[in-house]
Amino acid sequence: MHRRDYLQYTGATLGGTALASGVASEAAAIPLPLDDLPDGPTAVAWGDADDDGRDEVAVALRTDDGPRFWVLDDEDAEFEVLFSGSDEWGDGAFATALAFGDYDDDGADELAVGRRAGGNARFFVYDDADEDFDRLLAAGRNWGRDADTTALAAGDFDDDGVDELAVGRSARTNARFFVVDVEDEDVLLRGGRNWGRGIATSALAAGDVDDDGVDELAVGRRAGGNARFFVHDDADEDFDVLFRGGREWGSDAYPTDLAFGDVDDDGFEELGVTRRARSNARFFVFEDAEVDFERVLAAGRNWGRNAYATGIDFGDVDDDGYDELVVTRRAESNARYFVHEDEDAEFELLFTDGDDWNADGYAIDAALGDMDGDDFAELAVARTGQGPRAILREDEGADFEFRGFFLFPV
């Protein structure tokens, strides 16, 4: 088989091995969230970019005017702007995904940014704040005009103590997701080659589901049949598929986001899945590999036909050693995002917000991170519509108190 190399590092082609996942099928005629996004935020992420023990927040935007992504300092620094980028991208190009990770083993997090564009690089890695966010990587230049980055995730898949970058893309053919070793300028994995024409990666996540100290990779895809998401083992196990889910979903349903978190404090991470669907549950939590990914939560059944989940993340908002989860949704009324307790507390609802938003406003993404160094996870929410575009709230110990918001440009 003729093999094309899609990833480039400052002009040099990267190597790697191929992997196909799932059974080939044709994509349903349903859009990714990427295709119908309004102007405004597309993603939000936390990471410690200056190695001070407090997380910074990054926000990605769809806009034709000004920067497409921003990095804002932590609460102690009053959310000062540390970095913004992409003024030169051109009309129509916008940031689609974010992932903080320590890609060079210096103790500070670097920032990966994915984008939609008709040419040139489709994702970038920027160094940490101490290095003035210098660009380390620009890749995907030769993907083709219709291929864009749809998802990013950081994890240590090869147990070398350094994070690798997982990259998902929309493409008509060839690989749909990759694992890139940024430090070694190599590609560890090319997956999804046999998915069928036009099937895109819709979500990625990294987490340790088998408690071996090495991250596994979850991959979601937009497809009209067969499995909609997969959990791959780590690089030492050749990224073998550990679990397939979503085979029973209707042809119009697909994952919108994936995340890992330890909701039962057993040292194994569980998998959270949100999906676009017109009926039944809109988000799930699946157990870890030790208990065969048993489903422990299916929720959102009563949301209404036009409402669906857009994002999920895990974090310990009450410092009890168990991860809680936040879920965002697209809806025209009632709450737009929810914080649920851990499994030990039976996923009790802790907090909701968005009831008073306009009909065109919905929560598109959320992330949990420690912005003040108190070991409790705080909440960042990206939203559409009129008014604030990114909202910050305190942890459960502070009753999720409203901390601030951002209107872009900052």
C-alpha positions as CSV (number, residue, x, y, z in Angstrom):
1,M,0.0,0.0,0.0
2,H,1.3,3.4,-0.9
3,R,1.7,5.4,2.4
4,R,1.6,9.1,2.6
5,D,3.1,10.9,5.5
6,Y,0.7,13.6,6.7
7,L,2.6,15.0,9.6
8,Q,5.6,17.3,9.2
9,Y,7.9,18.8,11.8
10,T,9.4,22.1,10.5
11,G,9.5,20.6,7.1
12,A,10.8,17.2,7.9
13,T,8.6,14.2,7.4
14,L,7.9,12.1,10.5
15,G,8.0,8.4,10.6
16,G,5.7,6.0,12.4
17,T,3.6,2.9,12.2
18,A,0.0,2.4,10.9
19,L,-3.0,1.1,12.8
20,A,-6.6,0.7,11.7
21,S,-9.4,0.6,14.2
22,G,-13.0,-0.6,13.8
23,V,-14.9,-1.7,10.7
24,A,-15.1,0.6,7.7
25,S,-18.4,2.3,7.2
26,E,-19.8,5.3,5.5
27,A,-20.2,8.5,7.4
28,A,-23.8,9.6,8.1
29,A,-25.0,12.9,6.7
30,I,-24.6,14.7,10.1
31,P,-22.2,17.6,10.8
32,L,-19.4,17.6,13.3
33,P,-19.8,20.5,15.8
34,L,-16.8,22.0,13.9
35,D,-19.0,22.5,10.8
36,D,-21.7,24.6,12.4
37,L,-20.0,26.5,15.1
38,P,-21.0,30.2,15.5
39,D,-18.4,32.8,16.2
40,G,-17.0,32.6,19.7
41,P,-15.2,30.0,21.8
42,T,-14.6,26.5,20.5
43,A,-12.6,25.0,23.4
44,V,-11.2,25.7,26.8
45,A,-8.3,24.0,28.7
46,W,-6.2,24.3,31.9
47,G,-2.5,23.8,32.2
48,D,0.5,25.1,34.3
49,A,2.4,27.0,31.6
50,D,4.7,28.8,34.1
51,D,5.4,25.9,36.5
52,D,4.1,27.9,39.6
53,G,1.7,25.2,40.8
54,R,-1.4,27.1,39.6
55,D,-3.1,26.4,36.3
56,E,-3.5,28.9,33.5
57,V,-6.5,28.8,31.2
58,A,-6.5,28.8,27.4
59,V,-9.5,29.6,25.2
60,A,-9.8,28.9,21.5
61,L,-12.0,31.0,19.3
62,R,-13.7,31.1,16.0
63,T,-13.4,34.6,14.7
64,D,-12.1,36.5,11.7
65,D,-10.8,39.4,13.8
66,G,-7.8,39.2,16.0
67,P,-6.2,36.3,17.9
68,R,-7.9,32.8,17.6
69,F,-6.5,31.7,21.0
70,W,-5.5,33.2,24.3
71,V,-3.6,32.0,27.4
72,L,-4.5,33.8,30.6
73,D,-2.6,33.6,33.8
74,D,-3.9,32.1,37.0
75,E,-6.1,33.7,39.7
76,D,-3.2,34.9,41.7
77,A,-2.0,36.9,38.7
78,E,-5.6,38.2,38.1
79,F,-5.9,36.4,34.8
80,E,-3.4,38.6,33.0
81,V,-2.9,37.8,29.3
82,L,0.2,35.8,28.9
83,F,-0.1,34.9,25.2
84,S,-2.4,35.2,22.2
85,G,-1.8,34.0,18.7
86,S,-2.9,33.5,15.1
87,D,-3.4,37.1,13.9
88,E,-1.8,36.0,10.6
89,W,-4.0,33.0,10.0
90,G,-6.3,34.7,7.5
91,D,-10.1,34.8,7.1
92,G,-11.9,31.5,7.6
93,A,-9.2,29.9,9.7
94,F,-9.9,29.4,13.4
95,A,-8.8,27.4,16.4
96,T,-10.6,24.1,17.0
97,A,-8.9,22.3,19.9
98,L,-6.4,22.8,22.7
99,A,-4.3,20.5,24.8
100,F,-1.7,21.4,27.5
101,G,1.0,18.9,28.1
102,D,4.7,18.7,29.1
103,Y,6.0,17.8,25.7
104,D,9.7,18.5,26.5
105,D,10.0,17.3,30.1
106,D,10.9,20.6,31.6
107,G,8.2,20.6,34.3
108,A,6.1,23.3,32.6
109,D,3.2,22.7,30.3
110,E,3.3,23.5,26.6
111,L,0.2,24.3,24.6
112,A,-1.0,22.5,21.5
113,V,-3.5,24.3,19.3
114,G,-5.5,22.7,16.4
115,R,-7.1,24.7,13.7
116,R,-9.4,24.6,10.7
117,A,-7.7,26.1,7.6
118,G,-7.6,25.6,3.9
119,G,-3.9,25.2,3.8
120,N,-0.6,25.3,5.6
121,A,-0.2,23.8,9.1
122,R,-3.2,22.4,10.9
123,F,-1.8,22.1,14.4
124,F,0.9,23.8,16.4
125,V,2.8,23.3,19.7
126,Y,4.0,26.4,21.6
127,D,6.6,26.3,24.4
128,D,5.8,27.3,28.0
129,A,5.7,30.8,29.4
130,D,9.4,30.8,30.4
131,E,10.3,30.3,26.8
132,D,7.9,33.1,25.6
133,F,5.6,30.5,24.0
134,D,8.0,30.0,21.1
135,R,6.6,27.7,18.5
136,L,8.0,24.2,18.7
137,L,6.0,22.5,16.1
138,A,3.9,23.3,13.0
139,A,2.4,20.2,11.3
140,G,-0.2,19.0,8.9
141,R,0.8,21.2,6.0
142,N,0.2,18.5,3.4
143,W,-3.1,17.1,4.7
144,G,-5.1,18.5,1.8
145,R,-7.5,21.4,1.6
146,D,-10.5,19.6,3.3
147,A,-8.6,18.1,6.3
148,D,-8.7,19.9,9.6
149,T,-7.7,19.2,13.2
150,T,-10.8,18.2,15.2
151,A,-9.4,17.0,18.5
152,L,-6.2,17.0,20.6
153,A,-5.1,15.2,23.8
154,A,-1.8,15.0,25.7
155,G,-0.6,11.8,27.4
156,D,2.4,9.7,28.1
157,F,1.7,6.7,25.9
158,D,5.2,5.2,25.8
159,D,6.2,5.5,29.5
160,D,9.2,7.8,28.9
161,G,8.0,10.4,31.3
162,V,7.2,12.9,28.6
163,D,3.8,13.7,27.1
164,E,3.0,12.8,23.5
165,L,0.3,14.6,21.5
166,A,-2.7,12.8,20.1
167,V,-4.2,14.5,17.0
168,G,-7.6,13.8,15.4
169,R,-8.6,15.1,12.1
170,S,-11.4,15.2,9.5
171,A,-10.3,13.7,6.3
172,R,-11.8,11.8,3.4
173,T,-9.2,9.1,3.3
174,N,-6.1,7.7,5.0
175,A,-5.3,8.1,8.8
176,R,-7.8,10.0,10.9
177,F,-5.8,10.2,14.1
178,F,-2.1,10.2,15.1
179,V,0.1,10.1,18.2
180,V,3.1,12.4,17.8
181,D,6.2,12.4,19.9
182,V,7.0,16.1,19.8
183,E,10.3,15.8,21.6
184,D,11.7,13.1,19.3
185,E,10.0,14.4,16.1
186,D,8.3,11.1,15.4
187,V,4.9,9.6,14.9
188,L,4.1,6.6,17.1
189,L,0.7,5.8,15.6
190,R,-1.5,6.4,12.6
191,G,-5.0,5.1,13.1
192,G,-8.4,4.9,11.4
193,R,-7.2,4.2,7.9
194,N,-10.0,1.8,7.2
195,W,-12.9,3.8,8.6
196,G,-14.5,4.6,5.3
197,R,-14.5,7.7,3.3
198,G,-15.3,10.9,5.2
199,I,-15.5,9.4,8.7
200,A,-13.8,11.9,11.0
201,T,-12.3,11.8,14.5
202,S,-14.6,13.7,16.7
203,A,-12.9,13.4,20.1
204,L,-9.7,12.2,21.9
205,A,-8.7,11.6,25.5
206,A,-5.7,10.2,27.3
207,G,-5.8,8.3,30.7
208,D,-4.6,5.3,32.6
209,V,-7.5,2.8,32.5
210,D,-5.5,-0.3,33.6
211,D,-3.3,1.3,36.4
212,D,0.0,0.4,34.7
213,G,1.4,3.9,34.9
214,V,1.1,4.5,31.2
215,D,-1.7,6.3,29.4
216,E,-4.2,4.7,27.1
217,L,-5.9,6.6,24.2
218,A,-9.7,7.0,23.7
219,V,-10.8,7.9,20.2
220,G,-14.3,9.0,19.1
221,R,-15.5,9.1,15.5
222,R,-18.4,10.4,13.5
223,A,-19.9,7.4,11.8
224,G,-23.3,6.1,10.8
225,G,-22.7,2.6,12.0
226,N,-20.5,0.2,13.9
227,A,-18.5,1.3,16.9
228,R,-18.4,5.1,17.6
229,F,-15.5,5.1,20.1
230,F,-12.5,3.0,21.0
231,V,-10.0,2.7,23.9
232,H,-6.5,1.8,22.7
233,D,-3.8,0.4,24.9
234,D,-0.5,2.1,25.3
235,A,2.4,2.1,22.8
236,D,4.1,-0.9,24.5
237,E,1.0,-2.9,23.7
238,D,1.0,-1.6,20.1
239,F,-2.1,0.5,20.8
240,D,-4.3,-2.6,20.7
241,V,-8.0,-2.0,21.0
242,L,-9.2,-2.7,24.6
243,F,-12.8,-1.6,24.2
244,R,-15.3,-0.6,21.5
245,G,-18.5,1.2,22.3
246,G,-21.5,2.7,20.6
247,R,-22.3,-0.1,18.2
248,E,-26.0,0.1,19.2
249,W,-26.3,3.8,18.7
250,G,-28.6,5.2,16.0
251,S,-27.1,6.3,12.7
252,D,-27.2,10.0,13.6
253,A,-25.4,9.6,17.0
254,Y,-21.7,10.1,17.6
255,P,-19.3,11.1,20.4
256,T,-18.8,14.9,20.8
257,D,-16.2,14.6,23.6
258,L,-14.3,12.1,25.7
259,A,-12.4,12.4,29.0
260,F,-10.8,10.2,31.7
261,G,-11.1,10.5,35.4
262,D,-11.0,8.4,38.6
263,V,-14.6,8.6,39.9
264,D,-14.2,5.8,42.4
265,D,-10.7,6.4,43.8
266,D,-9.4,3.0,42.8
267,G,-6.3,4.2,40.9
268,F,-7.8,3.2,37.6
269,E,-9.4,5.9,35.4
270,E,-12.9,5.7,34.1
271,L,-14.1,6.9,30.7
272,G,-16.6,9.7,30.2
273,V,-18.4,10.0,26.8
274,T,-20.8,12.7,25.6
275,R,-22.7,12.3,22.4
276,R,-24.9,14.0,19.8
277,A,-28.2,12.1,19.7
278,R,-31.8,12.9,19.3
279,S,-33.1,10.5,22.1
280,N,-32.0,8.4,25.0
281,A,-28.9,9.1,27.1
282,R,-26.6,11.9,26.1
283,F,-23.6,11.2,28.3
284,F,-22.1,8.1,29.9
285,V,-19.4,6.9,32.3
286,F,-17.8,3.6,31.7
287,E,-15.7,1.7,34.3
288,D,-12.0,1.0,33.9
289,A,-10.3,-2.0,32.1
290,E,-10.2,-4.1,35.3
291,V,-14.0,-4.4,35.2
292,D,-14.4,-4.6,31.5
293,F,-15.6,-1.0,30.9
294,E,-18.9,-1.7,32.6
295,R,-21.3,1.2,32.2
296,V,-22.0,3.0,35.5
297,L,-23.8,6.1,34.3
298,A,-26.2,6.9,31.5
299,A,-27.9,10.3,31.8
300,G,-29.6,13.1,29.9
301,R,-32.5,10.9,28.6
302,N,-35.0,13.7,29.4
303,W,-33.3,16.5,27.6
304,G,-35.5,16.8,24.6
305,R,-35.0,15.9,21.0
306,N,-32.9,18.9,20.0
307,A,-30.5,19.0,23.0
308,Y,-27.3,17.1,23.1
309,A,-24.1,17.0,25.2
310,T,-21.1,18.9,23.8
311,G,-18.3,18.4,26.3
312,I,-17.1,16.5,29.4
313,D,-14.2,16.7,31.9
314,F,-13.2,15.3,35.3
315,G,-11.6,16.9,38.3
316,D,-11.7,16.8,42.1
317,V,-13.9,19.8,42.9
318,D,-14.2,18.9,46.6
319,D,-10.7,17.5,47.4
320,D,-12.1,14.1,48.5
321,G,-9.8,12.1,46.3
322,Y,-12.6,11.2,43.9
323,D,-13.1,13.0,40.6
324,E,-16.3,14.7,39.8
325,L,-17.5,15.5,36.3
326,V,-18.8,18.5,34.4
327,V,-21.0,18.1,31.3
328,T,-21.9,20.8,28.9
329,R,-24.8,20.8,26.4
330,R,-26.4,22.5,23.5
331,A,-30.0,23.5,24.4
332,E,-32.3,26.5,24.0
333,S,-33.6,26.5,27.5
334,N,-32.9,25.4,31.1
335,A,-29.4,24.6,32.4
336,R,-26.5,24.5,29.9
337,Y,-24.0,22.8,32.1
338,F,-24.0,20.4,35.1
339,V,-21.5,19.3,37.7
340,H,-22.0,15.8,39.1
341,E,-20.6,14.1,42.1
342,D,-18.4,11.1,42.0
343,E,-19.5,7.5,41.8
344,D,-19.4,7.0,45.6
345,A,-22.0,9.8,45.9
346,E,-24.0,8.2,43.1
347,F,-23.3,11.0,40.6
348,E,-25.5,13.4,42.5
349,L,-26.1,16.7,40.9
350,L,-23.9,19.4,42.6
351,F,-24.4,22.5,40.4
352,T,-26.1,23.8,37.3
353,D,-26.0,27.0,35.4
354,G,-27.2,28.7,32.2
355,D,-31.0,28.7,32.9
356,D,-31.1,32.4,32.2
357,W,-29.1,32.4,29.0
358,N,-30.7,33.4,25.7
359,A,-31.9,30.7,23.4
360,D,-28.9,31.0,21.1
361,G,-26.4,30.6,24.0
362,Y,-25.1,27.2,24.9
363,A,-22.1,25.7,26.6
364,I,-19.7,24.3,24.1
365,D,-16.9,23.1,26.3
366,A,-15.8,23.0,30.0
367,A,-12.6,22.1,31.8
368,L,-11.6,21.6,35.4
369,G,-8.2,22.9,36.8
370,D,-6.7,24.3,39.9
371,M,-6.3,28.0,39.2
372,D,-5.5,29.0,42.8
373,G,-3.3,26.2,44.2
374,D,-5.8,25.0,46.8
375,D,-5.9,21.4,45.5
376,F,-9.6,21.9,44.5
377,A,-10.5,21.9,40.8
378,E,-12.1,25.1,39.6
379,L,-14.4,25.4,36.5
380,A,-14.0,27.1,33.2
381,V,-16.9,27.1,30.7
382,A,-16.8,28.2,27.1
383,R,-20.2,29.4,25.7
384,T,-21.8,30.8,22.6
385,G,-24.4,33.5,22.2
386,Q,-24.6,37.0,23.6
387,G,-22.7,38.0,26.8
388,P,-19.6,36.4,28.4
389,R,-17.7,33.9,26.2
390,A,-15.7,32.2,28.9
391,I,-16.9,31.9,32.5
392,L,-14.8,31.0,35.6
393,R,-16.2,29.5,38.7
394,E,-14.8,28.5,42.1
395,D,-14.7,24.9,43.4
396,E,-17.4,23.1,45.4
397,G,-15.8,24.3,48.7
398,A,-16.6,27.8,47.6
399,D,-20.1,26.9,46.3
400,F,-19.0,27.3,42.7
401,E,-19.0,31.1,43.2
402,F,-18.8,33.1,40.1
403,R,-15.2,34.3,39.7
404,G,-15.2,36.2,36.4
405,F,-15.8,36.1,32.7
406,F,-14.1,37.1,29.5
407,L,-15.3,39.0,26.5
408,F,-12.9,38.7,23.6
409,P,-10.8,40.4,22.6
410,V,-9.4,40.7,26.1
